[in-house]
Amino acid sequence: MNTKKKTTIKDIANVLNISPAAVSKALHNDSRISEKTKKAVRQVAKNLNYQPNHLASALRSGKSKLVGVIVPRTNSNFFSSVIQNIEEVLNKEGYNIIITQSNESYKKECDSIDTLLFTQVDGIIASMANETIDLFYYEKIKSKGIPLILFDRGENDLNVDYIGINDYDSSHVIVKHLVSQGCKRIAHIGGFKHTRIYNNRINGYIDALKKHHLPLDDELLIESNLTIEEGREKMKQLLSLKNRPDAVYVAGDYAALGALQVLNEEKISVPNEIALVGFGNEPFTDMVTPRITSINQHSEEIGKQAAFVFLKHAKNSIIKQKLDKKILDAELIIRDSSNKKTFL
């Protein structure tokens, strides 16, 4: 079977009768090469379908100008917005990004890390999968001296740079709002406690109930993977209780959407019978009926700050002594699903 030979810098050099070194400099926009030569090199490279070997380049220079980005999923507006803002900042500095998604799988996350390390990325910006408990692969990144910046989901034990919102305070803001609407029996469909952000949201919920002199009922605190399907299942579980809640705070908008579907199907008035609050401010929260109250996670700012922190590493050969921990304030976007005043 014939396999097409990959075009190399030498092939371009032979066509133009110049040295491979001159071709390389032209492709890297070196100021020592004339614009005429650069234009000729680019045209021949295009004609020959030349594709640069980033791995070989990284091995030679020690820099790949590539940054790995690991997210739980790309179909979330929050994560896609973070990615977009990381890319915009890094592109201006000559970096490209490689995006991988774990789909909340620990194994896929580990495979992604191995792939990115093999590709010789200059840094990794990541948000952990729900399944991730063992931090060995993240420690592996650190052990190789590669900058690691975590956002949204990250673990304090890793002692790395982190960008996110104040999850603990977010729960206080939500409970305070629901109490102001006259709610007295507030349930929480949360994420898994082993993930720091969800543990912080759970602790914030528990402490906020105490602050407002509301009882903590174990049957109203439920852990889940926060998918639409789980939101539906957990909402049905809450509705089956003898003393059902008059408000439900869900730690993710997709699960909140599933919960709303069940409430609508059961003809339960939202928010008059049961108020509902989500988390993430996904675009659909402002499109469904009733519109879902949610926490804005400041995805644009998180993406930009994560990129800026990486660039600090890239521009400093000496390892930073002080870690960047940027915690953004919670912002509650109040909509129909929890605002009883709009239904008076």
N, C-alpha and C positions, 0 to 999 in steps of 0.2 A: 504494500500500500504506500502510495506517495504522500508524504507529508510536506506541506509548504514550509520552506525555510523562513525563519523569522528574520526580518530586516534588522540589521545592526548599524551602529554608528559608522563602522568601517565601510558598509555598502554605500551610505550617503557620501562619505569621503571620496570613495572611488569614482562616483558619478561626477563630483565637482572638482576632482583632482586637487583636494586639499587634505590636510592631516585630520585624523580622527579627533585630535585634541581641539582643533579649530571648530569642528562640527559640534562637539560637546559644549564648548564655550558659547557658540551661537545659539544652541538650543536653550542655554541657561541665561540668555540675554546679557552676556558679558560685554561690558562697555569697551573692551579692547578689540572687539570685532565690529567691522563696519556694518551699517544698516543694509547695504547691498548684499553682503555675504549672508547676513542673518536671514534676509528675505529669500535668498536662493536656497539656503539650507532648509528652511521651513517648507518651501514648495516641494523640494525633492523628498523630504520626510513624509509629506502628505501623499505624494505620488506613489511612494513605496510602501504606504501604510505602516510607517514606523511607529512602534509602541515602546515607550521608554520602560526599561527594566528597573522599577523602583527598588526592588530588593537588592539588586546588584549595586545600585547607586547608594543605597543605605549602608551597605557593607563597606563601600569605599570611603564614604564621607562621614559615616557615623550618624548621619541625619537623614531620615526618610521624608521629612516634611509631611508626614501622615499622622493623624491622631485618631485613635479608636474611640467610638462612642457606643456604649452598651446600654440599651433600654429594655424594660420588660415587654413593651409592645409599641409598635409605631402607629397603630390605628387610634391612639388616644391623642386628642388635640393638645393636651399638656405636653406629652413627650415629643410630638412632632414640632410643636412651637419651640421647645427647648433646643431640639436638634437644629432647627432653622437658624436660631440666634447664635448657637455655637458656630455653625458653619459661616455665617455672615462675618463674624468677628475674625475667625481664623483665616478665611480666604483672603482677607485684606493683608494678612501677614505672610501670605504665600503657602499656607497649609491647606491640605485637603483632609476630609474626614472619611473614615470607614465606619458605616453604621451596621450594627448587629442587634438582633432582638432575641431575648431569652424566652419569650412567651411564658414567663414566670417559672421556667424550668431551670433547676440548679445545674443539671448536666449540660444543657445547651449553653448556659452562661460560662461554664468551665471550658467547653469547646471553643467558645468565642474568644475567651482570654488566650488560650493556646494559639489560636489562629492569628490574633493580633500581635502576640509576642513573636511569632515566627515571621510575621510581615515586617518586623523591626519598627513598629510605630514609635513615635517620639513621646507619646503620652497616652493615657486612657482616662476618659471621662465616663462615669458609669452611675446607673441607678440599679440597685440590686433586685433580683427576682424574689418573689414571695417565698419560694422554697429554700432560699439560701440561708443556711445556719452555719455551716462550716466555712470559715474565711480563708482556708488554705490557699486557694487560687489568687485571692486578692493579696495575700501576704507574698505570694510568688512574684506578683508585679513589683511590689515594694523592694523585694530582695534583689531585683535586677536593676534597681536604681531608676526605674521609669516613673515619671510623675503620675500619680493617681489622684484624681479629683472625683469625689462622690457628690451626687446631688439628689435631692428628694429623699431617696432611701439610702441610708449609709449607717455604718456601725461605729460607735465611738471607740471600740476596742482596736480598730485599725490605726487610729491616730494619724489620719490624713486630712487633707483639705476637704471642706464640706460646704455646700450651698443649699439652702432650703428655707422653708417658712417655719414659724413658731407653731408647731403642731399642738403642743400643750395648751397654749393660749387660744388657739383656734377653737378647741372644745369649750373653753370658758365663754368665748364670744357666742358660740352657738347656743349653749345652755341658757345663758343670760337672755338671749333673744327669745327663746321658746318660753321661758318663764314670764317674760314681758307680755306674751300672748295668752297667758293664763294656763299654760300647760303644767301639769303636776306629776305626770307619770311618763317620763321620757326614756325611751329605749335607745340602745346604741348597737347598730350592726357595724362592727369594726373589722379591721384586718387582723392578721395573726400577731399575737403578742411578741413573738421572737423578732419581728421587724421593728426597729427602733421607732419609726414615725408612727406606726399604729399603736405601739405601746404607749407612746407619749399622748396620743389622742385618747386612748382608753383612760390613762391616769388623769388627764385633764377633765374628761367627762365625770369620773368618779369624784374628783375634788370639787368640781363645779356643783354637783348635786349636793354635796355636804355644805358648800358655801351658801346655797339657797335653801338649806334645811329640807331637802327632798330625800326620801329614803332610797337606798341602793338595793335594788331587787336583782338577784343573780339571774333570774330568768329573762330579764330585759337586756342583759349584756351578752351579745352573741359574736363569736369570731367567724370570719368567712374569707373566701378569696376575692370577694367584691366584684364578681362578674354579674351580668344581667340575670343569669339563671339563678345564682346564689341569692341575689337580691329578692327575686320572686319567692324562692324557697324559704328564706328567713322571714320574709314578711308574712307568709302563710303561717309560719311557726308562731309568730307574735299574735296573729289574729286568732289563733286557736286557744290562746290563754283565757282562763276564766276571767281574769281582770286584765284586759288588754290595754296597751299604752294609748295615751292621747297625743303623743308625738314620737317620731322616730328620726334619730340623727344617724345618717349613713356615712361611713368614712370614705366613700368613693361614689362618683356620679353614676357610673354604669350600674352599680348595685341599687342606687337610689331610683334609677329608671325602672329596673325590674320591680322594685317595691311599689312604685307608682302604678305600674301596669296592673298589679294585683288589686290595689286599692280601687282603681277605676273599674276593674272587672267586677269587684264585689259591691260596686255602687256606694262606697264609703266616701263621704264628703271630705275633701282635702282643701283647706286645713281645718274646717269646723269640727269634724269628728277626730281626725288624726292629722296633725301637722307633720311636714316632711322637710328635712334639710339634707342636702348632699355635700360633696366635697370635690373640688377641682374646677368648677365653673366651665365644664365642657360646653361647646356651642349649643348642643341639643337642649340644655337645661332652660334656654330662653325660647324654645320652639314648641315644647310639649304643652299639654293642658292638664292641670295647671302648670305654669312655669315653676321650675324648681329653684328654691333658695339654695345657694351654694357658696363655698369659700373660694375666693380667687387665689390661686397659687403663684401668681406672678411669674409665669413661665418664661416670658421674654427676658426679664431681669435675671432669672436663674441661669438661663442659657448664656447670656452675655458675661455674667460674673464667673461662671465656670470656665469659659474661654479665656478671660482675662487672667485668672489664676494660673491656668496652664502656661500662658505666655510669660508670666513672671518666672516660672521654672525655666522655660526655654531661653530666656534672656539672661539668666544668672547661672554661671557655671558652678558657683558655690551653692551647696544645698541650703535652702532656706531654714533658718532656725525656728521661726515662728509660723505656725500653721494658720491658714486662712479659714475662719469659721464665720460664714456670713448667714445670719438668720434674719429673714424678712418678716415683717409684721403681717398678722392675719387680716384679711379683709372680707367681710361677709356681704354678699350680694343678695339683698332681701327681695324675694319674688312672691308670687301668689301662694305657693305651696305651704308657706308658714305664716303668711301675713293675714291674720284674721280680720284686721281692720278693713281690708279691701272688700270684705264680704258682709260688713254690717249694714 
